Every structure is written in C-alpha cells, then in structure tokens.
Amino acid sequence: MYPKNDSQFEETNIVNVNSVSGGWEIKREDGFSFFVQEDFPIAPEVGMIARFYGKGIGYSVRGLFINGERVFYRTEEEGKEKREIDLYGIDAKDWLKRWDEGKGVWSIEMGGIGPGYEQAIQITVAEILRHLLDNSYSINKCGDTAIWEKDRKQIEEMCFANERISSLELSCAQWGSALHLAIKLYNIGPRAIMADEQVKDRRILVSKNFP
C-alpha cells in the first residue's frame, strides 16, 4: 500500500539485479543503482516497477516500493531527522561514542587560530563531555548560580586530574571555549547545535585521530 498524500516520488523499471552480500543491488533505467536489504519479502527481478520517494537524483531516498511492496518508507520530516542523526549523532552520548571510535564528528570551531590549537579544544570538549555524561550533571538547567559554581569546580578538578587534558597545557581561552561547547553538547545535543544559524559558518569535521 502506497502512502497517501505524498506525491514526491518517481517510478522506474528495474533493468538489472545483482545478488550481493546482505541483499540485492538493483539498477534503474537511468543507470543509477540502489541496494535492497535481504529482509525484503520478495527477490527483486528485472522488469519490476520501483517507486522511489524523495526529491530525486542528488538527494536522499526516503522511501522505496517494488511492485507495490514496501521496502522502506519515511515521511519528509522523518527523512530529515534520519539525515541529521546520520550526520551528527542521536545525542551527546552517540557523538562521544563516534569520537572514541576515531570517526569524524561534526563540531563547532571554537579557536580560530590554527589546527593544533583547535584540536586541543576539541579533545578537551570530548573529555569534559565524558565527565558530564558519567556523572549526570544538571548543569544550568535549574538556573541556580550556587549549584553551577559547585558543578564548575568539580569539572575543573576533573580536568586537572585528567592526564589527557593536562598534557595539552591549555590557555584559559581554550579551557573556557571547550567547557562552553561541552555543556552545549550535553544539554541540547549535537543536532540542535548544528541547526543553530548563528554558528552555521563555524561547523567543522573533527576526529581524535589528528594528523
């Protein structure tokens, strides 16, 4: 059953099917190929009609039906959410996991001086964020200055004790920038940060595996 009220699709014949690990690779009439997972209830065949949902070539496919059978489908809003999660991570915990695995993660440029200076900030962001997640802080959420000062002191003590951070010999500016970004990641998550128009020109891809 096709979704109602969604006219953002195109239909094409399948002109070739290759069985590959985990499913099939189907080829469209226009030459583009697409992977279909093996959990699809029927094996795709040449001549079947494939309906692709999305804005077209160059954009993400958010739905696929073959001969009327649903392979997968997301609304436009669900498709946008998936793209954001794929790019930035589900939440702060997912962001940190990707960092720890050595994957590239999207962040915000905080230094503006040079790559080494910036990398020191991003390393500190990850370590502060790890501390926040491990200890379930309620930073700034209650608006109590006394609680914030207590939290800040605990974070500072952690940083002095963290060999990874102390080896960086941070300036006060670097420390402050890292603390600010780590708290933002912790409180609102990477997706909300990347959606902020005020920092859209400062988005950078970083990794713990610095050259």
C-alpha positions as CSV (number, residue, x, y, z in Angstrom):
1,M,0.0,0.0,0.0
2,Y,1.5,3.3,-1.1
3,P,1.5,6.2,1.4
4,K,-1.3,8.7,1.0
5,N,-0.7,12.4,0.3
6,D,2.9,12.0,-0.7
7,S,3.4,12.9,-4.4
8,Q,7.2,13.3,-4.1
9,F,8.2,10.2,-6.0
10,E,9.3,8.8,-9.3
11,E,8.8,5.4,-10.8
12,T,11.3,3.4,-13.0
13,N,11.8,-0.1,-14.3
14,I,14.4,-2.3,-12.8
15,V,16.8,-3.2,-15.6
16,N,19.3,-5.3,-13.7
17,V,19.5,-7.2,-10.4
18,N,22.7,-8.5,-8.8
19,S,22.7,-10.6,-5.7
20,V,25.3,-9.2,-3.2
21,S,26.1,-9.8,0.4
22,G,23.2,-8.8,2.6
23,G,20.7,-8.3,-0.3
24,W,20.4,-7.1,-3.9
25,E,21.7,-4.3,-6.0
26,I,19.1,-3.1,-8.4
27,K,19.8,-0.9,-11.4
28,R,17.3,1.7,-12.6
29,E,16.6,2.7,-16.2
30,D,18.6,5.9,-15.8
31,G,21.7,3.9,-14.8
32,F,21.7,4.6,-11.1
33,S,21.9,1.6,-8.7
34,F,20.4,1.1,-5.2
35,F,20.9,-1.5,-2.5
36,V,17.9,-3.5,-1.2
37,Q,18.4,-5.4,2.0
38,E,17.7,-9.1,2.1
39,D,14.9,-8.8,4.6
40,F,12.7,-7.5,1.7
41,P,9.9,-10.2,1.4
42,I,10.4,-10.8,-2.4
43,A,13.5,-11.0,-4.6
44,P,13.6,-8.1,-7.0
45,E,13.5,-9.0,-10.7
46,V,14.2,-7.3,-14.0
47,G,11.1,-5.6,-15.2
48,M,9.6,-4.8,-11.8
49,I,8.5,-1.2,-11.1
50,A,10.5,0.6,-8.4
51,R,8.9,3.7,-6.8
52,F,11.5,6.0,-5.1
53,Y,10.3,8.7,-2.7
54,G,12.4,11.8,-2.3
55,K,13.4,14.9,-4.2
56,G,15.2,13.0,-6.9
57,I,18.8,12.5,-8.0
58,G,21.3,14.1,-5.7
59,Y,19.0,13.8,-2.6
60,S,18.5,11.1,-0.1
61,V,16.0,8.3,-0.9
62,R,13.5,8.3,1.9
63,G,11.2,5.5,0.6
64,L,11.2,2.6,-1.9
65,F,8.4,0.3,-3.0
66,I,9.0,-2.5,-5.5
67,N,5.8,-3.7,-7.4
68,G,3.8,-2.0,-4.7
69,E,5.6,-3.8,-1.9
70,R,7.2,-1.6,0.7
71,V,11.0,-1.9,1.1
72,F,11.2,1.1,3.5
73,Y,9.5,4.5,3.8
74,R,9.9,7.7,5.8
75,T,7.9,10.9,5.6
76,E,9.8,14.1,4.6
77,E,10.2,15.0,8.2
78,E,11.3,11.5,9.2
79,G,13.8,11.6,6.4
80,K,15.2,14.9,7.6
81,E,15.6,13.5,11.1
82,K,17.4,10.5,9.8
83,R,19.9,12.6,7.8
84,E,20.6,14.7,10.9
85,I,21.2,11.6,13.0
86,D,23.4,10.0,10.4
87,L,25.5,13.2,10.2
88,Y,25.6,14.5,13.8
89,G,24.6,11.6,16.1
90,I,21.5,10.8,18.0
91,D,22.6,12.7,21.1
92,A,25.7,13.7,23.1
93,K,26.4,10.0,24.1
94,D,26.4,9.0,20.4
95,W,28.6,11.9,19.5
96,L,31.2,10.9,22.1
97,K,31.0,7.2,21.0
98,R,31.8,8.2,17.4
99,W,34.7,10.3,18.7
100,D,36.1,7.4,20.8
101,E,35.9,5.1,17.7
102,G,38.0,7.5,15.8
103,K,35.2,8.5,13.4
104,G,34.7,12.0,12.1
105,V,32.2,14.0,14.2
106,W,30.7,17.4,13.4
107,S,31.6,20.2,15.9
108,I,31.9,23.9,16.1
109,E,35.2,25.8,15.5
110,M,36.0,27.5,18.8
111,G,39.6,28.7,18.4
112,G,40.0,30.3,15.0
113,I,43.8,30.3,15.3
114,G,45.1,27.1,13.9
115,P,44.5,23.3,13.6
116,G,46.7,22.3,16.6
117,Y,45.1,25.0,18.8
118,E,41.6,23.9,17.7
119,Q,42.4,20.2,18.2
120,A,43.3,20.8,21.8
121,I,39.9,22.4,22.4
122,Q,38.1,19.5,20.7
123,I,39.9,16.9,22.7
124,T,39.0,18.8,25.9
125,V,35.4,19.0,24.8
126,A,35.3,15.2,24.5
127,E,36.9,14.7,27.9
128,I,34.6,17.2,29.6
129,L,31.6,15.7,27.9
130,R,32.6,12.2,29.1
131,H,32.8,13.5,32.7
132,L,29.4,15.1,32.4
133,L,27.7,12.0,31.0
134,D,29.4,9.7,33.6
135,N,28.2,11.9,36.5
136,S,24.7,13.0,35.2
137,Y,25.1,16.7,35.8
138,S,22.1,19.1,35.7
139,I,24.2,22.0,34.5
140,N,22.4,25.3,34.1
141,K,19.0,23.6,33.8
142,C,17.8,24.9,37.2
143,G,19.3,28.4,36.9
144,D,20.8,28.2,40.4
145,T,24.1,30.1,40.5
146,A,25.4,28.2,43.6
147,I,24.8,24.8,42.0
148,W,26.5,26.0,38.8
149,E,29.6,27.2,40.7
150,K,29.7,23.8,42.5
151,D,29.4,22.0,39.2
152,R,32.1,24.1,37.6
153,K,34.5,23.5,40.4
154,Q,34.0,19.7,40.1
155,I,34.6,19.9,36.3
156,E,37.8,22.0,36.9
157,E,39.1,19.4,39.4
158,M,38.4,16.6,36.9
159,C,40.3,18.5,34.2
160,F,43.3,19.0,36.5
161,A,43.3,15.3,37.2
162,N,42.8,14.2,33.6
163,E,46.2,13.4,32.1
164,R,44.9,13.8,28.5
165,I,43.7,17.4,29.2
166,S,46.7,18.4,31.5
167,S,49.1,17.3,28.8
168,L,47.6,19.9,26.4
169,E,48.7,22.9,28.5
170,L,45.6,24.8,27.7
171,S,45.2,28.6,27.8
172,C,42.2,30.0,29.8
173,A,40.6,30.8,26.5
174,Q,40.9,27.3,25.3
175,W,39.5,25.9,28.5
176,G,36.6,28.3,28.5
177,S,35.7,27.5,24.9
178,A,35.9,23.8,25.5
179,L,33.7,24.0,28.6
180,H,31.1,26.1,26.8
181,L,30.8,23.7,23.8
182,A,30.8,20.5,26.0
183,I,28.0,21.9,28.1
184,K,26.0,22.8,24.9
185,L,26.5,19.2,23.6
186,Y,25.4,17.8,27.0
187,N,22.4,20.0,27.4
188,I,20.9,20.2,23.9
189,G,22.8,17.6,21.8
190,P,24.7,17.8,18.5
191,R,21.7,18.1,16.2
192,A,20.4,21.2,17.9
193,I,23.9,22.8,17.9
194,M,24.3,22.2,14.2
195,A,20.9,23.6,13.5
196,D,21.8,26.9,15.1
197,E,22.1,29.5,12.4
198,Q,24.5,31.6,14.5
199,V,27.2,29.0,14.2
200,K,26.5,27.6,10.7
201,D,29.7,29.1,9.3
202,R,31.8,27.5,12.0
203,R,30.8,23.9,11.5
204,I,33.9,21.6,11.2
205,L,34.5,17.9,11.0
206,V,36.9,16.7,13.6
207,S,38.4,13.4,14.8
208,K,40.6,12.2,17.7
209,N,42.9,10.8,15.1
210,F,44.6,14.2,14.4
211,P,47.2,14.1,11.6
